[in-house]
Amino acid sequence: MFSIEKTKGRIAESLVQELFAVEGYEVTKFGLENLYPGFYKKIRDNKDEASNSLRKSPDLVLLNPCNNEMHYAEVKYRTNGKFSIGKSKFKHYDESFPECLIFLVSPTSINCLPFSELRERRSIDFNKTDKFLLKNNELFDLRNESIENFEKFATMFFNKEFINKYSEIRDCIKKLPIKGYFHS
């Protein structure tokens, strides 16, 4: 299907990327879809370790300009504010990116969860805790005003009207008989 889910993910990734860039961080797109556009389709059915590793790379690399500390960042969008990770991706992150940070963008907030915390929980409902709100994160020296502005952007992009329109578009696309661009 035409990837509205991917579009929502790209919007969330762009919000996090731009927030950190505004705050002076050097942000580099990482991950297969960013480093090798179009390559994913060529290797999506490959079962070898190299293909698996490429498909599961984090989305961004964040470099703090003050102390040159670097972080891998995986960005996800969830309408419901809940996140869990599958066994194979969990194992890969545990082995390859154990210090990765998981950013979850929802229609109302931006959260940041260290993978180590996800390792203990396996899943999380960000609606039930303020602990992981980005504005409560002491790892970064981000201005609250910037975070609040980008959370407002998230609200603009992912409001009820957007979600309803998304459902409408998804239903229309499902009815299209065309294979290729609009279908996966």
C-alpha positions in Angstrom: 0.0 0.0 0.0 1.1 3.6 -0.6 3.1 4.2 2.5 1.3 6.7 4.7 2.9 5.0 7.7 6.3 5.7 6.2 5.2 9.3 5.6 4.2 9.8 9.2 7.5 8.3 10.2 9.4 10.6 8.0 7.5 13.6 9.4 8.4 12.4 13.0 12.0 11.9 12.0 12.2 15.4 10.4 10.7 17.0 13.5 13.4 15.4 15.7 16.1 16.1 13.2 15.2 19.8 12.9 14.7 20.2 16.7 18.3 19.1 17.3 19.6 21.1 14.4 17.9 24.3 15.7 19.6 23.6 19.1 23.0 23.5 17.4 23.5 19.7 17.2 25.1 18.2 14.1 22.5 15.8 12.8 23.2 13.1 10.2 20.7 10.9 8.6 21.7 7.3 9.1 19.8 4.1 8.5 19.3 2.2 5.2 16.6 4.3 3.8 18.8 7.4 4.2 22.2 6.1 3.3 21.1 3.9 0.4 17.7 5.1 -0.9 16.0 2.4 -2.9 18.4 -0.3 -1.8 15.9 -1.5 0.8 13.7 -3.0 -1.9 16.7 -4.9 -3.3 17.6 -6.6 0.0 14.3 -6.8 1.9 13.9 -10.5 1.4 17.6 -11.3 2.0 18.2 -13.3 5.2 21.9 -12.8 5.5 23.4 -11.0 8.5 24.7 -8.0 6.5 21.2 -7.3 5.0 19.6 -7.7 8.4 22.0 -5.3 10.0 21.5 -2.6 7.3 17.7 -2.9 7.6 17.8 -2.3 11.4 20.2 0.6 11.6 19.0 3.7 13.6 17.6 6.7 11.8 19.9 9.5 12.9 23.2 10.3 14.5 23.2 13.3 16.9 26.5 15.1 17.7 26.5 17.5 20.6 28.6 20.5 19.6 29.7 21.3 23.2 31.2 18.0 24.1 31.3 16.0 20.8 29.2 13.3 22.5 27.4 11.2 19.8 24.1 9.4 20.0 22.3 7.0 17.7 18.6 7.9 17.5 15.8 5.7 16.3 12.6 7.8 15.7 9.1 6.4 15.7 5.7 7.8 15.4 2.8 6.3 17.4 -0.7 7.8 17.5 -1.5 6.0 20.7 1.9 6.8 22.4 2.7 3.1 22.9 5.9 1.5 21.8 7.3 -2.0 21.8 10.1 -3.7 19.9 10.1 -7.0 18.1 12.5 -9.8 19.2 14.9 -9.7 16.1 15.2 -5.9 16.2 15.6 -6.0 20.0 18.5 -8.5 19.7 20.1 -6.4 16.9 19.9 -3.2 19.0 21.1 -5.1 22.1 24.2 -6.3 20.2 24.9 -3.4 17.8 23.4 -0.2 19.2 22.9 -0.8 23.0 23.3 3.0 23.7 20.7 4.0 21.1 18.0 6.4 22.1 14.4 5.8 21.0 12.5 9.0 20.2 8.7 8.6 20.1 6.7 11.3 18.6 3.0 11.3 19.3 0.3 13.9 18.4 1.0 15.6 21.7 4.6 15.0 22.8 8.1 14.0 22.0 9.6 11.4 24.2 13.1 10.0 24.5 13.8 6.6 25.9 17.3 5.0 26.2 17.4 1.5 24.7 18.7 0.3 28.1 15.4 1.3 29.6 13.4 -0.4 26.9 15.6 -3.6 27.5 14.0 -3.8 31.0 10.5 -3.0 30.0 10.2 -4.4 26.4 7.2 -2.1 25.8 6.1 1.3 27.1 3.0 3.4 27.2 4.3 7.0 27.1 0.8 8.3 28.1 1.3 6.8 31.5 4.6 8.5 32.4 6.2 11.9 32.1 9.6 10.5 32.9 10.6 10.2 29.2 9.3 13.5 27.9 12.1 15.1 26.0 11.7 18.3 28.1 12.5 16.2 31.2 15.6 14.6 29.6 18.9 15.7 31.2 21.1 14.1 28.6 20.6 17.0 26.2 20.9 20.7 26.9 17.8 21.6 24.9 15.7 24.7 25.5 12.2 24.0 26.7 10.8 26.6 24.3 12.3 24.7 21.3 10.9 21.4 22.5 7.5 23.0 23.1 7.5 24.5 19.6 8.3 21.2 17.9 5.6 19.5 20.0 3.2 22.1 18.6 4.4 21.1 15.1 3.7 17.5 16.0 0.2 18.5 17.1 -0.3 20.4 13.8 0.8 17.5 11.7 -0.8 14.7 13.6 -4.1 16.2 14.7 -7.5 14.4 14.5 -8.2 16.0 11.1 -4.9 14.5 9.8 -5.7 11.1 11.2 -9.2 11.1 9.7 -7.9 12.3 6.4 -5.2 9.6 6.6 -7.9 7.0 7.1 -9.8 8.3 4.1 -6.8 8.3 1.9 -5.8 4.8 3.0 -9.2 3.5 2.3 -9.2 5.1 -1.2 -5.8 3.7 -2.0 -6.7 0.2 -0.9 -9.4 0.3 -3.6 -7.0 1.2 -6.4 -6.3 -1.7 -8.8 -2.9 -0.4 -9.7 0.2 -2.3 -8.5 3.6 -0.7 -8.2 4.0 2.8 -6.8 1.0 2.8 -4.6 1.1 -0.7 -3.3 3.9 -2.7 -1.6 
